[in-house]
Amino acid sequence: MPASKAQQKAVSKYMKENYDVYQIRMPKGRKDEIKAHAEAQGESVNGFINRAIAHEMERDTAGEG
């Protein structure tokens, strides 16, 4: 059963209030490589990208000081 208009509006409002959206561009084919890697790790593409960013930020911060 499809979501009602009210439900779609509520989800849209929730997303706007709780998430930032960031669009990235990459060479053709890279998206499929990332998706395959994420699936092999048992996670979503979004989860993998967030984990990779957090990992690199931690590494960068650890190198300071």
Phi, psi and omega in degrees: 000125181293153179291145178287165178301320180295320180292318178299319179295318180296318179295317179299315178298314179301315180298316180297324182281336189242353184223144168262148179245134180227121181263134177238156177241144180211162179300149177307139178095334182294323180302316179294323177296316180295317179299315180297318180295314179301314179298322178296333178270358179076031180223168178282164176299316179300315179298317179297314181297316178297320178294317180296318178296313180300318180299312181293323178294321176297317178298316179297318181291322181295333180282347180275155171083000000 
